Amino acid sequence: MGLFLPAFIAFALCSALILMLWPLCLSTGHVDHPGGRKKHDFSTPLSGGIAISVSILVGGLFWVPSLEFAGFTVGVGTLLLLGALDDRRHVSALVRLALQTLAVVVGMCLLGDVQIEQLGNLGGWGRIALDQWSVAFTIFGAVGVINAVNMIDGMDGLAGGFAAVLMAVLLGVGALTQSGATVLLWLSLGSVLGFLVFNLRMPWQKRARVFLGDAGSLVLGFILVWFAVDASQPPDAIIHPIAVVWLFGLPLCDTVYLMTSRLLKRQSPFTADRFHYHHLLQRRGLTPGYALYAWLFTAACFMAVGVLGSLFGVADYWLFYGFLLAFGLYSMSVTTLWKKVPVRRLKQKVKARASS
């Protein structure tokens, strides 16, 4: 079975842990209650992130024990603790950023030796080496991605589905080697798939039975940025550094657009609302299932540009300027579609009254 064995075991372990944690979460109140912005109908256990994290770390301890894995464990453990606390009671933005920074600095940079050392030839005038700014830029980029993944976790299967697609893409372009990083990535993919069995809406499952919680979305953000950065930096780079931006293209566009919009409205950029891209898809008439497929298809298109650009040797600056153009088009499109939502809803109400 080769590399499929770690994935299969992680899948089975994650599924078993979700079932085992189910009654414990219900008895201790570690659940997500409906109400307010939350449109689900039942209190749902927040054990997905815990099950995914434990499955990966147990498998990694058996298959790839190393200093790099110790750093991976520190990062995952720190964000799992932060997310679990935030799931139970609100944690201030300052504390969140401090612990996220700690996870990146100690887990990724110091122990894992995974950091952004060069950005490629973004401007067309030569390769940009970060040198002494490497750690600082890694913190900026990694914390940004972690929060972007956390912010998209607002619909059944979305964050987990995005993580599964991105992991599959990285495995596809990595030539499926037997390296420790690849084994760890297979463990991660297997664990996420085990979670999605309980989180995706299926013909036999009309609602999600378990949620990631902040513990899960923060951990997934850390795992994804770890592998993406590792795949883009020498000596074993398989994609261009700018391709990483395309891999996270849709979450980054969604996050930057929303935070900018909130600032223009004189609101906190961290204010929670229902104006994400997946909310727009549903407000435009898509069911949650079709909205999920449309969102993942859009995200996959972003990923395809970055990966294919790397494989076919497209210049870094074309990928960089192309992403700026894509963000501009995304912002204009989303702004236009949101403006049309109230009009569409009004027409529906008039039509409903006329037919009654």
KOLKE-161651 format. One record per residue: residue in one letter; x, y, z negated of N, C-alpha, C in turn. Coordinates in pm, whole numbers, padded with zeros to 5 digits. Layout:
   resn       nX       nY       nZ      caX      caY      caZ       cX       cY       cZ
      A        X        Y        Z        X        Y        Z        X        Y        Z
...
This chain:
   resn       nX       nY       nZ      caX      caY      caZ       cX       cY       cZ
      M    00082   -00121    00000    00000    00000    00000    00086    00126    00000
      G    00213    00116   -00041    00304    00229   -00035    00255    00348   -00115
      L    00251    00461   -00047    00214    00587   -00112    00065    00595   -00144
      F   -00017    00508   -00085   -00159    00511   -00116   -00188    00457   -00256
      L   -00098    00377   -00311   -00120    00321   -00444   -00129    00429   -00552
      P   -00036    00526   -00558   -00052    00632   -00658   -00183    00708   -00642
      A   -00222    00735   -00518   -00347    00807   -00494   -00467    00726   -00542
      F   -00465    00597   -00513   -00577    00511   -00553   -00588    00502   -00705
      I   -00474    00484   -00771   -00475    00474   -00918   -00520    00606   -00980
      A   -00471    00719   -00926   -00512    00850   -00977   -00662    00871   -00957
      F   -00713    00827   -00843   -00857    00836   -00814   -00937    00758   -00919
      A   -00896    00634   -00942   -00968    00550   -01037   -00958    00604   -01179
      L   -00839    00652   -01217   -00819    00704   -01352   -00900    00831   -01374
      C   -00902    00920   -01276   -00979    01043   -01289   -01128    01013   -01301
      S   -01177    00923   -01218   -01319    00885   -01224   -01354    00826   -01360
      A   -01267    00739   -01412   -01292    00677   -01542   -01290    00782   -01654
      L   -01197    00876   -01648   -01189    00979   -01751   -01313    01069   -01750
      I   -01364    01100   -01632   -01485    01183   -01624   -01601    01112   -01693
      L   -01615    00982   -01668   -01722    00906   -01733   -01701    00897   -01883
      M   -01576    00881   -01927   -01547    00871   -02071   -01568    01005   -02142
      L   -01534    01115   -02074   -01545    01247   -02137   -01687    01302   -02134
      W   -01769    01245   -02051   -01905    01296   -02034   -01980    01310   -02167
      P   -01998    01201   -02244   -02072    01215   -02370   -02000    01303   -02472
      L   -01865    01304   -02469   -01790    01387   -02562   -01815    01536   -02534
      C   -01816    01573   -02407   -01843    01713   -02372   -01984    01754   -02413
      L   -02079    01666   -02392   -02217    01699   -02428   -02232    01713   -02580
      S   -02164    01627   -02655   -02178    01631   -02801   -02105    01749   -02864
      T   -01997    01793   -02801   -01919    01904   -02857   -01958    02039   -02797
      G   -02047    02038   -02699   -02088    02163   -02637   -01991    02218   -02534
      H   -01898    02134   -02485   -01804    02178   -02383   -01871    02163   -02247
      V   -01972    02247   -02225   -02053    02240   -02104   -02074    02381   -02050
      D   -02116    02385   -01925   -02149    02513   -01861   -02301    02526   -01860
      H   -02351    02623   -01935   -02495    02642   -01946   -02548    02726   -01830
      P   -02667    02697   -01780   -02726    02780   -01675   -02770    02915   -01730
      G   -02791    03009   -01637   -02836    03142   -01678   -02747    03251   -01624
      G   -02802    03371   -01609   -02724    03483   -01559   -02683    03460   -01415
      R   -02551    03471   -01388   -02500    03449   -01253   -02499    03301   -01216
      K   -02515    03214   -01314   -02502    03070   -01290   -02638    03012   -01252
      K   -02645    02957   -01132   -02772    02917   -01075   -02803    02768   -01090
      H   -02714    02691   -01155   -02746    02550   -01174   -02855    02536   -01281
      D   -02921    02421   -01280   -03040    02403   -01365   -03014    02329   -01495
      F   -02901    02262   -01506   -02874    02179   -01623   -02738    02212   -01683
      S   -02725    02193   -01815   -02594    02206   -01879   -02502    02096   -01827
      T   -02387    02135   -01776   -02299    02043   -01704   -02163    02035   -01771
      P   -02112    01914   -01796   -01981    01900   -01861   -01869    01969   -01782
      L   -01776    02029   -01855   -01662    02099   -01795   -01535    02013   -01808
      S   -01547    01888   -01774   -01437    01794   -01796   -01356    01765   -01671
      G   -01394    01825   -01557   -01324    01795   -01433   -01176    01830   -01436
      G   -01145    01949   -01486   -01005    01992   -01492   -00922    01906   -01584
      I   -00981    01865   -01696   -00909    01780   -01791   -00879    01644   -01728
      A   -00979    01586   -01663   -00961    01455   -01602   -00856    01459   -01490
      I   -00861    01562   -01407   -00764    01575   -01298   -00623    01589   -01354
      S   -00606    01676   -01452   -00473    01703   -01508   -00414    01579   -01573
      V   -00492    01512   -01655   -00442    01393   -01724   -00406    01283   -01625
      S   -00488    01266   -01523   -00461    01162   -01423   -00328    01187   -01351
      I   -00305    01312   -01312   -00181    01345   -01242   -00060    01327   -01333
      L   -00070    01378   -01455    00045    01375   -01545    00079    01232   -01590
      V   -00022    01151   -01614    00005    01011   -01651    00072    00938   -01535
      G    00020    00957   -01415    00081    00893   -01299    00221    00944   -01272
      G    00241    01075   -01287    00373    01133   -01263    00476    01086   -01363
      L    00433    01067   -01488    00525    01017   -01591    00574    00877   -01557
      F    00489    00800   -01490    00526    00663   -01454    00610    00660   -01325
      W    00573    00742   -01225    00636    00732   -01093    00754    00828   -01073
      V    00743    00950   -01125    00846    01050   -01092    00897    01125   -01216
      P    00940    01055   -01320    00992    01127   -01437    01122    01200   -01400
      S    01125    01331   -01423    01242    01412   -01387    01227    01548   -01452
      L    01332    01629   -01442    01326    01765   -01494    01223    01846   -01417
      E    01216    01823   -01286    01116    01894   -01204    00975    01860   -01251
      F    00952    01732   -01281    00820    01692   -01328    00792    01752   -01466
      A    00896    01767   -01549    00877    01832   -01679    00827    01976   -01660
      G    00883    02047   -01562    00836    02181   -01532    00693    02180   -01482
      F    00661    02084   -01397    00524    02068   -01348    00428    02046   -01465
      T    00469    01963   -01560    00386    01933   -01676    00366    02057   -01763
      V    00472    02135   -01783    00461    02257   -01863    00361    02353   -01799
      G    00372    02372   -01668    00281    02463   -01600    00137    02416   -01605
      V    00114    02289   -01575   -00021    02234   -01578   -00078    02238   -01720
      G    00005    02199   -01819   -00042    02198   -01958   -00078    02337   -02008
      T    00004    02436   -01975   -00024    02573   -02019   -00154    02625   -01961
      L   -00175    02603   -01833   -00296    02654   -01768   -00418    02572   -01806
      L   -00400    02445   -01835   -00511    02363   -01884   -00558    02414   -02020
      L   -00463    02447   -02107   -00499    02502   -02238   -00568    02638   -02223
      L   -00511    02724   -02139   -00571    02856   -02117   -00713    02843   -02063
      G   -00730    02758   -01963   -00863    02742   -01904   -00963    02683   -02001
      A   -00920    02585   -02081   -01010    02525   -02179   -01056    02627   -02282
      L   -00964    02712   -02326   -01000    02819   -02420   -01098    02917   -02356
      D   -01072    02951   -02230   -01159    03046   -02160   -01296    02986   -02134
      D   -01303    02853   -02118   -01432    02788   -02099   -01517    02792   -02226
      R   -01452    02793   -02342   -01524    02795   -02470   -01557    02936   -02516
      R   -01462    03028   -02497   -01483    03169   -02536   -01400    03256   -02444
      H   -01443    03379   -02427   -01376    03468   -02332   -01234    03498   -02377
      V   -01140    03485   -02284   -01000    03522   -02307   -00972    03650   -02229
      S   -00911    03747   -02291   -00888    03875   -02227   -00799    03860   -02103
      A   -00813    03954   -02010   -00735    03950   -01887   -00585    03957   -01916
      L   -00547    04033   -02018   -00405    04046   -02053   -00347    03913   -02099
      V   -00420    03841   -02184   -00374    03711   -02232   -00369    03611   -02117
      R   -00469    03615   -02030   -00470    03525   -01914   -00346    03547   -01828
      L   -00317    03672   -01796   -00202    03702   -01712   -00071    03663   -01780
      A   -00065    03682   -01912    00057    03649   -01985    00084    03498   -01980
      L   -00020    03418   -02003   -00001    03272   -02002    00021    03219   -01860
      Q   -00043    03279   -01764   -00017    03240   -01625    00128    03270   -01586
      T    00176    03385   -01629    00316    03421   -01602    00410    03324   -01671
      L    00378    03287   -01793    00460    03190   -01867    00466    03057   -01793
      A    00352    03011   -01744    00348    02883   -01672    00434    02887   -01547
      V    00430    03001   -01476    00508    03013   -01352    00657    03024   -01383
      V    00692    03109   -01480    00834    03132   -01509    00901    03006   -01562
      V    00842    02946   -01666    00903    02829   -01729    00882    02703   -01645
      G    00756    02681   -01602    00726    02558   -01530    00784    02553   -01391
      M    00751    02656   -01309    00797    02655   -01170    00944    02694   -01155
      C    00978    02811   -01208    01110    02869   -01177    01224    02805   -01256
      L    01210    02797   -01388    01322    02751   -01471    01339    02599   -01466
      L    01234    02526   -01498    01244    02380   -01503    01225    02315   -01367
      G    01126    02362   -01294    01096    02299   -01165    01186    02343   -01051
      D    01253    02457   -01067    01338    02512   -00962    01261    02527   -00831
      V    01136    02569   -00843    01051    02597   -00728    01021    02746   -00730
      Q    01080    02820   -00637    01058    02964   -00633    01078    03017   -00493
      I    01026    03136   -00470    01034    03198   -00338    01167    03270   -00326
      E    01256    03216   -00246    01389    03274   -00232    01402    03361   -00107
      Q    01325    03334   -00004    01330    03416    00117    01193    03417    00184
      L    01164    03527    00255    01032    03548    00314    01031    03529    00465
      G    01147    03501    00523    01153    03490    00668    01169    03627    00733
      N    01155    03629    00862    01174    03752    00941    01039    03821    00961
      L    00986    03882    00855    00851    03936    00859    00839    04061    00947
      G    00938    04147    00944    00927    04272    01017    00988    04270    01155
      G    01066    04165    01186    01131    04158    01315    01273    04211    01315
      W    01321    04252    01198    01457    04307    01191    01555    04216    01117
      G    01512    04096    01084    01601    04002    01017    01535    03933    00900
      R    01595    03823    00857    01541    03744    00747    01551    03821    00615
      I    01444    03815    00536    01439    03886    00408    01474    03789    00296
      A    01590    03808    00233    01630    03726    00118    01599    03804   -00010
      L    01536    03738   -00106    01492    03806   -00228    01602    03818   -00332
      D    01695    03725   -00333    01808    03729   -00426    01760    03747   -00571
      Q    01799    03858   -00637    01765    03877   -00778    01616    03904   -00801
      W    01542    03929   -00692    01397    03954   -00704    01316    03826   -00685
      S    01383    03714   -00672    01315    03588   -00642    01211    03551   -00748
      V    01252    03552   -00874    01160    03512   -00981    01043    03608   -00991
      A    01071    03738   -00984    00964    03838   -00994    00863    03821   -00882
      F    00912    03797   -00759    00819    03781   -00647    00742    03650   -00659
      T    00807    03546   -00711    00736    03419   -00732    00624    03436   -00832
      I    00648    03511   -00939    00543    03538   -01037    00426    03610   -00970
      F    00459    03715   -00895    00355    03794   -00828    00272    03706   -00734
      G    00339    03628   -00650    00267    03547   -00553    00191    03432   -00617
      A    00255    03362   -00710    00192    03244   -00770    00072    03283   -00857
      V    00088    03386   -00939   -00024    03430   -01024   -00139    03480   -00937
      G   -00107    03547   -00827   -00212    03592   -00736   -00290    03476   -00677
      V   -00220    03371   -00634   -00286    03254   -00577   -00367    03180   -00683
      I   -00312    03165   -00802   -00383    03096   -00910   -00517    03164   -00936
      N   -00517    03296   -00942   -00642    03369   -00968   -00735    03366   -00848
      A   -00679    03364   -00727   -00763    03355   -00607   -00839    03223   -00605
      V   -00771    03113   -00637   -00837    02982   -00642   -00940    02980   -00754
      N   -00907    03040   -00866   -01000    03047   -00979   -01128    03122   -00940
      M   -01112    03228   -00862   -01227    03313   -00828   -01320    03249   -00726
      I   -01273    03155   -00645   -01361    03092   -00546   -01442    02978   -00606
      D   -01414    02941   -00730   -01482    02826   -00791   -01622    02867   -00836
      G   -01711    02884   -00738   -01845    02927   -00771   -01953    02847   -00702
      M   -01916    02734   -00642   -02013    02651   -00572   -01967    02506   -00577
      D   -02062    02415   -00585   -02028    02273   -00595   -01935    02231   -00481
      G   -01822    02171   -00517   -01729    02116   -00420   -01635    02214   -00357
      L   -01644    02345   -00389   -01567    02444   -00315   -01419    02442   -00351
      A   -01385    02466   -00478   -01244    02467   -00518   -01181    02330   -00499
      G   -01253    02225   -00538   -01199    02090   -00520   -01184    02053   -00374
      G   -01283    02090   -00292   -01275    02061   -00149   -01160    02136   -00083
      F   -01142    02263   -00121   -01032    02341   -00067   -00898    02279   -00105
      A   -00886    02238   -00231   -00762    02175   -00277   -00734    02046   -00200
      A   -00837    01965   -00180   -00818    01838   -00109   -00773    01862    00035
      V   -00834    01960    00103   -00797    01989    00241   -00653    02039    00248
      L   -00616    02131    00160   -00480    02186    00164   -00376    02078    00132
      M   -00406    01992    00034   -00314    01884    00002   -00298    01789    00120
      A   -00409    01758    00188   -00403    01670    00304   -00320    01733    00416
      V   -00333    01865    00434   -00254    01934    00536   -00105    01925    00504
      L   -00069    01951    00379    00071    01945    00340    00128    01803    00355
      L    00048    01703    00322    00093    01565    00340    00107    01534    00489
      G    00018    01588    00571    00023    01562    00714    00147    01618    00781
      V    00193    01735    00736    00310    01796    00799    00440    01756    00730
      G    00431    01681    00619    00550    01645    00544    00612    01514    00583
      A    00564    01454    00692    00621    01329    00745    00608    01212    00647
      L    00529    01230    00540    00498    01122    00446    00623    01051    00395
      T    00718    01127    00346    00839    01068    00290    00813    01013    00151
      Q    00909    00939    00099    00893    00875   -00031    00949    00963   -00145
      S    00967    01091   -00121    01025    01178   -00223    00931    01193   -00342
      G    00991    01235   -00455    00911    01252   -00576    00800    01353   -00558
      A    00829    01463   -00485    00727    01566   -00462    00608    01510   -00384
      T    00636    01423   -00287    00529    01367   -00207    00445    01271   -00290
      V    00509    01192   -00374    00433    01101   -00464    00344    01183   -00556
      L    00397    01292   -00609    00319    01378   -00698    00201    01441   -00623
      L    00222    01473   -00497    00114    01530   -00417    00006    01425   -00389
      W    00048    01301   -00365   -00051    01194   -00348   -00131    01172   -00477
      L   -00064    01178   -00590   -00135    01166   -00718   -00238    01278   -00733
      S   -00197    01398   -00695   -00288    01512   -00706   -00409    01497   -00615
      L   -00386    01454   -00491   -00496    01434   -00398   -00592    01326   -00446
      G   -00538    01216   -00496   -00623    01109   -00547   -00709    01155   -00664
      S   -00650    01234   -00754   -00724    01284   -00870   -00836    01378   -00828
      V   -00807    01467   -00733   -00909    01562   -00686   -01023    01488   -00618
      L   -00991    01386   -00539   -01097    01308   -00475   -01182    01234   -00578
      G   -01119    01186   -00685   -01195    01123   -00792   -01292    01220   -00857
      F   -01251    01345   -00872   -01340    01448   -00927   -01453    01480   -00830
      L   -01422    01491   -00700   -01523    01530   -00603   -01636    01430   -00592
      V   -01611    01305   -00625   -01718    01205   -00625   -01831    01248   -00717
      F   -01798    01317   -00825   -01898    01360   -00922   -01939    01506   -00904
      N   -01866    01580   -00821   -01892    01723   -00807   -01964    01760   -00678
      L   -01945    01681   -00572   -02009    01710   -00445   -02155    01666   -00446
      R   -02237    01740   -00375   -02376    01699   -00356   -02380    01592   -00248
      M   -02445    01481   -00282   -02454    01367   -00192   -02602    01331   -00174
      P   -02635    01247   -00075   -02775    01203   -00061   -02827    01137   -00188
      W   -02740    01069   -00261   -02780    01003   -00386   -02750    01089   -00508
      Q   -02697    01208   -00487   -02658    01296   -00598   -02694    01440   -00560
      K   -02807    01487   -00608   -02861    01615   -00565   -02792    01735   -00630
      R   -02713    01713   -00733   -02643    01822   -00800   -02510    01771   -00853
      A   -02422    01864   -00884   -02293    01827   -00941   -02312    01771   -01081
      R   -02244    01661   -01110   -02253    01598   -01243   -02145    01649   -01337
      V   -02045    01715   -01282   -01935    01766   -01364   -01875    01886   -01293
      F   -01825    01982   -01369   -01761    02101   -01313   -01612    02101   -01347
      L   -01535    02176   -01268   -01393    02195   -01297   -01373    02276   -01424
      G   -01451    02383   -01437   -01425    02480   -01542   -01302    02563   -01507
      D   -01275    02667   -01583   -01154    02745   -01560   -01029    02660   -01578
      A   -01037    02561   -01667   -00923    02471   -01687   -00885    02403   -01557
      G   -00983    02360   -01481   -00955    02291   -01356   -00913    02382   -01244
      S   -00982    02495   -01228   -00949    02585   -01116   -00812    02649   -01135
      L   -00774    02683   -01258   -00641    02739   -01282   -00533    02634   -01254
      V   -00555    02513   -01299   -00459    02405   -01276   -00446    02376   -01126
      L   -00558    02371   -01055   -00551    02345   -00911   -00476    02457   -00840
      G   -00499    02582   -00879   -00425    02693   -00819   -00276    02677   -00839
      F   -00235    02638   -00959   -00093    02618   -00989   -00034    02504   -00907
      I   -00106    02392   -00900   -00058    02276   -00824   -00042    02311   -00676
      L   -00141    02379   -00621   -00138    02412   -00478   -00024    02508   -00446
      V   -00005    02611   -00528    00102    02706   -00498    00239    02642   -00520
      W    00249    02551   -00615    00375    02478   -00638    00417    02405   -00510
      F    00325    02323   -00455    00360    02243   -00338    00378    02330   -00214
      A    00297    02435   -00200    00309    02521   -00083    00442    02594   -00082
      V    00483    02648   -00196    00613    02716   -00204    00726    02617   -00181
      D    00716    02500   -00242    00820    02398   -00227    00836    02357   -00080
      A    00723    02355   -00007    00728    02314    00134    00782    02423    00225
      S    00792    02548    00175    00829    02660    00261    00969    02715    00236
      Q    01039    02659    00137    01169    02714    00101    01281    02614    00130
      P    01400    02664    00165    01514    02575    00192    01555    02502    00065
      P    01623    02387    00079    01680    02335    00205    01587    02243    00284
      D    01472    02207    00225    01386    02108    00291    01255    02169    00338
      A    01258    02293    00385    01137    02362    00429    01076    02292    00550
      I    00943    02274    00547    00872    02213    00660    00777    02313    00725
      I    00751    02427    00659    00669    02533    00717    00737    02667    00690
      H    00703    02769    00764    00757    02902    00742    00700    02961    00613
      P    00775    03047    00543    00722    03111    00422    00592    03186    00447
      I    00579    03256    00559    00456    03330    00587    00338    03237    00609
      A    00366    03110    00645    00258    03013    00664    00184    02987    00534
      V    00252    03005    00420    00187    02985    00291    00071    03083    00275
      V    00089    03205    00322   -00018    03304    00315   -00139    03257    00396
      W   -00113    03196    00511   -00223    03144    00592   -00289    03024    00526
      L   -00212    02941    00456   -00271    02827    00387   -00376    02871    00285
      F   -00349    02982    00218   -00443    03036    00120   -00521    03154    00178
      G   -00528    03159    00312   -00583    03277    00378   -00720    03319    00333
      L   -00816    03227    00332   -00953    03265    00297   -00966    03306    00151
      P   -00915    03228    00054   -00922    03276   -00085   -00854    03410   -00106
      L   -00740    03433   -00040   -00669    03559   -00056   -00750    03675    00005
      C   -00804    03656    00124   -00888    03760    00185   -01008    03791    00099
      D   -01073    03687    00049   -01190    03703   -00035   -01155    03780   -00163
      T   -01045    03743   -00227   -01006    03805   -00353   -00964    03950   -00334
      V   -00876    03976   -00236   -00829    04113   -00213   -00944    04203   -00172
      Y   -01032    04154   -00086   -01146    04233   -00042   -01237    04269   -00161
      L   -01266    04171   -00244   -01356    04195   -00357   -01293    04288   -00461
      M   -01166    04265   -00493   -01100    04349   -00593   -01089    04494   -00544
      T   -01062    04512   -00415   -01057    04646   -00360   -01195    04712   -00364
      S   -01298    04635   -00331   -01434    04688   -00335   -01473    04730   -00476
      R   -01435    04650   -00574   -01469    04684   -00712   -01397    04810   -00757
      L   -01271    04824   -00719   -01196    04944   -00756   -01257    05068   -00692
      L   -01302    05056   -00567   -01365    05169   -00500   -01497    05208   -00568
      K   -01560    05109   -00633   -01683    05136   -00708   -01655    05176   -00853
      R   -01526    05193   -00884   -01481    05228   -01020   -01520    05121   -01121
      Q   -01509    04996   -01078   -01531    04881   -01165   -01398    04812   -01190
      S   -01395    04728   -01294   -01276    04647   -01317   -01259    04549   -01202
      P   -01138    04531   -01152   -01117    04435   -01042   -01145    04291   -01086
      F   -01151    04268   -01217   -01175    04133   -01269   -01322    04110   -01303
      T   -01410    04205   -01269   -01552    04190   -01296   -01609    04072   -01218
      A   -01686    03989   -01284   -01748    03875   -01217   -01876    03921   -01147
      D   -01899    03871   -01026   -02021    03906   -00953   -02056    03794   -00857
      R   -02155    03818   -00772   -02199    03719   -00675   -02185    03775   -00533
      F   -02067    03830   -00504   -02041    03887   -00373   -01922    03820   -00303
      H   -01895    03696   -00340   -01790    03621   -00272   -01841    03573   -00135
      Y   -01747    03525   -00055   -01782    03480    00080   -01883    03365    00075
      H   -01869    03273   -00021   -01964    03163   -00027   -02103    03210   -00070
      H   -02110    03318   -00148   -02240    03377   -00181   -02303    03438   -00056
      L   -02219    03504    00025   -02269    03564    00149   -02328    03458    00241
      L   -02259    03346    00254   -02309    03240    00341   -02446    03191    00297
      Q   -02466    03178    00167   -02596    03134    00117   -02702    03242    00132
      R   -02662    03368    00107   -02758    03478    00124   -02799    03495    00270
      R   -02716    03450    00362   -02750    03458    00504   -02833    03338    00549
      G   -02873    03252    00456   -02968    03146    00487   -02915    03004    00487
      L   -02784    02984    00465   -02731    02848    00464   -02761    02779    00331
      T   -02789    02651    00337   -02805    02573    00215   -02668    02559    00148
      P   -02663    02525    00019   -02532    02506   -00045   -02441    02409    00027
      G   -02500    02302    00081   -02418    02203    00152   -02357    02260    00278
      Y   -02438    02326    00361   -02387    02383    00485   -02296    02503    00457
      A   -02324    02577    00351   -02235    02687    00313   -02097    02634    00276
      L   -02093    02519    00208   -01965    02457    00174   -01888    02418    00300
      Y   -01958    02353    00394   -01891    02310    00517   -01841    02431    00597
      A   -01921    02538    00603   -01880    02657    00676   -01759    02723    00611
      W   -01759    02727    00478   -01648    02787    00405   -01521    02706    00429
      L   -01528    02575    00415   -01410    02490    00433   -01361    02494    00578
      F   -01452    02504    00673   -01410    02514    00813   -01333    02644    00836
      T   -01383    02754    00780   -01313    02881    00793   -01175    02874    00729
      A   -01168    02815    00608   -01039    02800    00540   -00944    02714    00620
      A   -00996    02608    00681   -00912    02519    00762   -00859    02590    00886
      C   -00937    02682    00942   -00890    02760    01058   -00771    02847    01019
      F   -00779    02911    00901   -00665    02987    00852   -00543    02896    00838
      M   -00561    02780    00776   -00450    02687    00755   -00389    02644    00888
      A   -00474    02618    00986   -00427    02570    01115   -00334    02672    01182
      V   -00367    02801    01168   -00283    02904    01229   -00143    02900    01167
      G   -00135    02892    01034   -00006    02890    00967    00076    02766    00999
      V    00010    02651    00996    00083    02525    01019    00125    02513    01165
      L    00034    02537    01257    00068    02525    01399    00170    02631    01440
      G    00158    02750    01380    00258    02853    01408    00396    02810    01366
      S    00406    02741    01253    00535    02691    01206    00586    02580    01295
      L    00499    02485    01331    00541    02370    01409    00583    02409    01551
      F    00520    02513    01606    00551    02554    01743    00648    02671    01749
      G    00703    02708    01634    00809    02808    01631    00764    02951    01658
      V    00640    02985    01626    00594    03123    01641    00674    03212    01546
      A    00715    03326    01593    00797    03417    01512    00724    03459    01385
      D    00800    03471    01276    00742    03507    01148    00664    03637    01154
      Y    00718    03735    01228    00651    03865    01229    00516    03859    01300
      W    00503    03770    01400    00373    03755    01464    00272    03694    01366
      L    00316    03598    01287    00227    03539    01186    00191    03642    01079
      F    00287    03726    01043    00263    03829    00941    00163    03933    00991
      Y    00191    03991    01106    00100    04093    01160   -00034    04032    01197
      G   -00031    03906    01239   -00156    03837    01269   -00244    03823    01147
      F   -00181    03796    01032   -00262    03783    00911   -00320    03918    00870
      L   -00243    04025    00884   -00297    04158    00852   -00418    04188    00942
      L   -00407    04151    01069   -00520    04169    01160   -00639    04083    01118
      A   -00612    03958    01080   -00720    03868    01036   -00790    03922    00913
      F   -00712    03978    00819   -00774    04036    00699   -00861    04155    00736
      G   -00814    04239    00828   -00894    04352    00870   -01025    04309    00934
      L   -01018    04207    01022   -01139    04156    01086   -01233    04092    00984
      Y   -01174    04021    00889   -01255    03959    00782   -01329    04067    00704
      S   -01259    04171    00665   -01319    04278    00584   -01432    04347    00658
      M   -01411    04377    00786   -01515    04443    00864   -01637    04352    00883
      S   -01611    04224    00908   -01721    04130    00930   -01804    04111    00804
      V   -01737    04091    00692   -01808    04069    00566   -01886    04194    00525
      T   -01827    04311    00542   -01896    04435    00510   -02023    04449    00594
      T   -02013    04420    00722   -02129    04431    00811   -02237    04331    00774
      L   -02198    04208    00744   -02296    04104    00710   -02366    04134    00579
      W   -02291    04187    00480   -02355    04221    00353   -02457    04333    00371
      K   -02428    04428    00459   -02522    04537    00482   -02652    04487    00543
      K   -02647    04376    00615   -02765    04323    00681   -02847    04231    00591
      V   -02790    04190    00478   -02862    04097    00390   -02991    04155    00337
      P   -02995    04277    00280   -03121    04331    00228   -03228    04343    00336
      V   -03188    04383    00459   -03284    04396    00568   -03344    04261    00601
      R   -03262    04161    00605   -03309    04026    00636   -03405    03976    00530
      R   -03371    04001    00405   -03458    03956    00295   -03592    04030    00299
      L   -03588    04160    00333   -03711    04237    00342   -03802    04182    00450
      K   -03744    04149    00567   -03823    04092    00676   -03886    03959    00635
      Q   -03812    03880    00558   -03865    03752    00511   -03985    03773    00419
      K   -03974    03873    00330   -04085    03902    00238   -04209    03948    00315
      V   -04189    04037    00416   -04302    04086    00495   -04368    03972    00570
      K   -04284    03884    00627   -04337    03770    00701   -04415    03676    00609
      A   -04364    03655    00487   -04431    03567    00391   -04566    03624    00350
      R   -04574    03756    00332   -04700    03820    00294   -04801    03811    00407
      A   -04752    03825    00532   -04843    03822    00646   -04903    03684    00667
      S   -04827    03583    00633   -04875    03445    00652   -04961    03396    00537
      S   -04960    03468    00423   -05037    03422    00305   -05181    03475    00309
